[in-house]
């Protein structure tokens, strides 16, 4: 029994989500192999070989794999899928794009967003916006899994000494071409990997107030900035800051929610945070049901006072 983890990388380094995915794959039993499919990605393959618990790194290098196009990477996975009992992807935008293609081509079911491995064929995953947990048994010979990374502690990025094996790259698909990317520049930590997140809600009232109130606190804490769906829909914050079931799933060491009532879809995206601090003037706000520390106060007074005290 051997699992294959499909690494997420930038052709130079391995992304943090891969470390959580490897942790989940290790719990499935047997060895863990990692596929690094990219272009001029030798540095990423070498980094993958240093990850604790990895038995082997498979490196496919071809121009068509440079940008991680799902059609091309999925074909690369399918070329070696027959050697593995589990094909494991992170439940990120990239993983969610690739895994269904692989499952469909193999004609097997996919188990999505797993948060716990009970046995090699049985897994837990949240349903109903995290209000219930389903136990799912996969009966197919090959299990295709996506991993909710917040459910697994990452393995160490160093300490391993896996062999790197090169494989021939599958020909790039003629039906898809990479045209370009628009990358948002941000000096703050990336939302899904940040240790501290400060989020704002619709109660802030405007994008100007969002910046005026939330930014100083985030600066003091060295935190990433997040927002509720209501704040994003109102134009107070950009889309890539959205935390929740329809945004990003996060589990930082500290999550500070300012003026967020705590709708079900938002709670589903942050309730696994280690420590949750909620600031809201409504004492009945649902956010207090998951908060470790709750402050019933006007955020326009409480947040500046908190910043001054730090």
C-alpha positions in Angstrom: 0.0 0.0 0.0 1.6 3.3 -1.2 0.2 6.8 -1.4 1.0 9.4 -4.0 0.8 13.1 -2.9 0.6 15.6 -5.7 2.9 18.4 -4.6 1.9 22.1 -5.0 5.0 24.2 -5.8 6.3 27.2 -7.7 9.0 25.2 -9.5 11.4 26.4 -6.8 9.9 25.6 -3.4 7.1 23.4 -2.0 4.0 25.1 -0.8 2.9 24.7 2.8 -0.4 22.9 1.9 1.7 19.9 0.7 3.1 19.3 4.1 -0.4 18.9 5.6 -1.4 16.7 2.7 1.6 14.4 3.3 0.6 14.1 6.9 -2.8 12.9 5.8 -1.3 10.4 3.3 1.0 9.0 6.0 -2.0 8.1 8.1 -3.4 6.0 5.2 -0.6 3.5 5.8 2.4 2.4 3.8 5.0 4.6 2.0 4.4 8.1 0.8 5.7 9.2 -2.6 5.5 12.8 -3.8 5.0 13.8 -7.5 6.7 17.1 -8.4 5.4 17.9 -11.9 6.8 21.2 -13.2 9.4 22.8 -15.5 13.0 23.5 -14.4 11.6 22.3 -11.0 14.7 20.5 -9.8 14.9 22.8 -6.7 11.3 21.9 -5.8 12.0 18.2 -6.2 15.1 18.5 -4.0 13.0 20.4 -1.4 10.4 17.6 -1.5 13.1 15.0 -0.9 13.9 16.7 2.4 10.3 16.5 3.8 10.0 14.1 6.7 8.2 10.9 6.0 8.6 11.0 2.2 10.0 7.7 0.8 10.4 8.8 -2.8 10.0 11.9 -5.0 9.0 11.4 -8.6 10.0 14.4 -10.8 8.5 15.1 -14.2 9.9 18.1 -16.0 8.4 19.5 -19.1 7.4 23.0 -20.4 3.7 22.1 -20.4 3.8 21.5 -16.6 5.4 24.8 -15.7 2.1 26.5 -14.6 0.4 23.5 -13.1 -2.4 23.3 -15.7 -4.9 20.8 -14.4 -5.2 19.0 -17.7 -1.5 18.3 -18.0 -0.8 17.5 -14.3 -3.8 15.2 -14.2 -2.4 13.3 -17.2 0.9 13.0 -15.5 -0.8 11.5 -12.4 -2.8 9.1 -14.5 0.4 7.8 -16.1 1.5 6.3 -12.8 -1.8 6.0 -10.9 -1.8 2.2 -11.3 1.1 1.9 -8.8 -0.7 3.5 -5.9 -3.6 2.8 -3.5 -4.2 6.4 -2.7 -3.9 9.6 -4.8 -3.9 12.5 -2.5 -4.4 16.2 -3.3 -4.7 19.3 -1.1 -8.2 20.7 -1.1 -7.0 24.0 -2.6 -8.1 25.6 -5.8 -5.4 23.6 -7.7 -6.2 20.3 -6.0 -9.9 20.7 -6.5 -9.3 21.3 -10.2 -7.1 18.2 -10.7 -8.6 15.5 -8.5 -12.0 15.2 -10.2 -10.3 14.8 -13.6 -8.2 11.9 -12.2 -11.1 10.3 -10.4 -13.3 10.5 -13.6 -10.6 9.0 -15.8 -10.1 6.1 -13.3 -13.9 5.7 -13.0 -13.7 5.8 -9.2 -15.4 7.8 -6.5 -13.6 10.8 -5.0 -13.7 11.5 -1.2 -13.4 15.3 -0.9 -12.2 17.5 1.9 -11.2 14.8 4.4 -10.4 16.0 7.9 -9.5 12.6 9.5 -8.2 9.2 8.4 -9.9 6.4 10.3 -8.5 3.6 8.3 -7.0 3.2 4.8 -10.5 3.1 3.2 -12.5 5.2 5.8 -12.4 8.9 6.3 -14.2 11.8 7.9 -15.3 14.9 6.1 -17.5 17.9 7.1 -20.9 18.4 5.6 -23.7 21.0 6.0 -21.2 23.8 6.3 -19.3 21.9 9.0 -22.4 21.4 11.2 -22.1 17.6 10.8 -19.3 15.2 10.0 -19.8 12.3 7.6 -17.9 9.0 7.9 -17.2 7.8 4.3 -15.9 4.4 3.2 -14.3 4.3 -0.2 -14.6 0.8 -1.8 -12.6 1.5 -5.0 -9.2 -0.1 -5.4 -7.7 3.4 -5.9 -8.8 6.1 -3.5 -8.8 9.7 -4.8 -8.7 12.1 -1.9 -8.6 15.8 -1.3 -7.4 16.9 2.1 -8.7 19.8 4.1 -5.3 21.0 5.2 -6.5 22.6 8.4 -7.4 19.1 9.7 -3.9 17.8 9.7 -0.7 19.2 11.4 2.0 19.7 8.8 5.0 17.3 8.7 8.5 18.8 9.1 9.9 20.3 5.9 13.3 19.0 6.7 14.8 15.8 8.2 14.0 13.5 5.3 16.3 12.0 2.7 14.2 10.6 -0.1 15.5 9.5 -3.4 14.5 11.6 -6.4 13.4 9.6 -9.5 12.9 11.2 -12.9 10.1 10.1 -15.1 9.2 10.9 -18.7 6.7 13.8 -19.0 3.4 13.1 -20.6 2.8 15.2 -23.8 1.0 18.5 -23.0 -2.6 18.7 -23.9 -3.3 20.5 -27.2 -6.6 21.7 -26.0 -5.3 24.1 -23.4 -2.7 26.9 -23.4 -1.4 29.1 -20.6 -2.1 32.8 -21.4 -1.0 34.6 -18.3 -1.7 35.2 -14.6 -2.7 38.2 -12.6 -1.0 37.8 -9.2 -2.2 39.9 -6.3 0.8 41.5 -4.5 0.7 41.3 -0.8 3.3 42.1 1.8 1.3 40.2 4.5 1.3 36.5 5.2 -0.8 34.4 2.8 -4.2 33.9 4.4 -4.3 30.1 4.4 -0.9 29.7 6.0 -0.9 32.7 8.3 -0.4 32.1 12.1 -2.5 35.2 13.0 -5.5 36.6 11.1 -7.5 39.7 11.7 -10.9 39.7 9.9 -13.5 42.4 9.5 -17.2 42.2 8.8 -20.0 44.3 7.3 -20.3 46.3 10.6 -17.2 48.3 9.5 -19.5 50.2 7.1 -17.0 51.1 4.3 -13.7 50.2 2.7 -12.2 53.3 4.3 -13.2 52.3 7.8 -12.1 48.7 7.1 -8.6 50.0 6.3 -8.6 52.5 9.1 -9.7 50.1 11.9 -8.4 46.7 10.8 -5.0 47.5 9.3 -3.4 49.0 12.4 -4.3 45.8 14.4 -3.0 43.5 11.7 0.2 45.6 11.6 0.7 45.3 15.3 0.2 41.5 15.3 2.0 40.8 12.0 -1.2 39.3 10.8 -2.9 38.5 7.5 -6.1 40.3 6.9 -9.4 38.5 6.2 -13.1 39.4 5.7 -16.5 38.0 5.9 -18.5 37.3 2.8 -20.8 40.2 3.6 -17.8 42.6 3.8 -16.4 41.3 0.5 -19.8 41.5 -1.2 -20.2 45.1 0.0 -16.8 46.0 -1.6 -15.0 46.7 1.7 -12.3 44.0 1.1 -11.0 42.1 -2.0 -12.3 38.7 -2.9 -9.1 36.9 -1.9 -9.5 38.0 1.7 -12.8 36.1 2.1 -12.9 33.5 4.9 -15.6 30.9 4.9 -17.2 28.0 3.1 -17.3 30.0 -0.1 -13.9 31.6 0.6 -10.8 30.3 2.2 -10.7 27.7 5.0 -8.2 28.8 7.7 -7.0 27.5 11.1 -4.4 30.0 12.4 -3.0 30.1 16.0 -5.0 33.3 16.6 -8.2 34.5 14.7 -9.5 38.0 15.6 -13.0 38.6 14.3 -14.1 42.3 14.3 -17.7 43.1 13.6 -18.5 39.7 12.2 -21.8 38.2 13.3 -20.8 34.6 12.6 -23.0 33.3 9.8 -22.8 29.5 9.3 -20.7 29.8 6.1 -18.1 32.0 7.9 -17.9 29.8 10.9 -17.3 26.8 8.6 -14.1 28.5 7.4 -12.5 29.5 10.7 -13.9 27.6 13.6 -10.8 25.2 13.7 -8.6 28.2 14.7 -6.7 27.5 17.9 -7.7 30.7 19.7 -10.7 32.8 18.5 -11.3 36.4 19.7 -14.6 38.0 18.8 -15.3 41.7 19.1 -19.0 42.6 18.4 -21.5 44.9 20.1 -24.3 42.3 19.7 -24.1 39.9 22.7 -26.3 37.4 20.9 -24.0 37.2 17.8 -23.4 33.5 16.8 -19.6 34.2 16.6 -19.5 34.1 20.4 -20.6 30.4 20.3 -17.2 29.5 18.9 -15.1 32.3 20.4 -12.5 31.5 23.2 -12.6 35.2 24.2 -15.5 37.5 23.5 -15.6 41.3 23.8 -19.1 42.8 23.7 -18.3 46.3 22.6 -18.3 48.8 19.8 -15.4 47.7 17.5 -14.7 51.4 16.6 -13.8 51.9 20.3 -12.5 48.5 21.3 -10.1 47.8 18.3 -8.2 51.2 18.6 -7.9 50.6 22.4 -6.5 47.1 21.7 -4.0 48.6 19.2 -2.9 51.2 21.8 -2.5 48.6 24.4 -0.3 46.3 22.3 
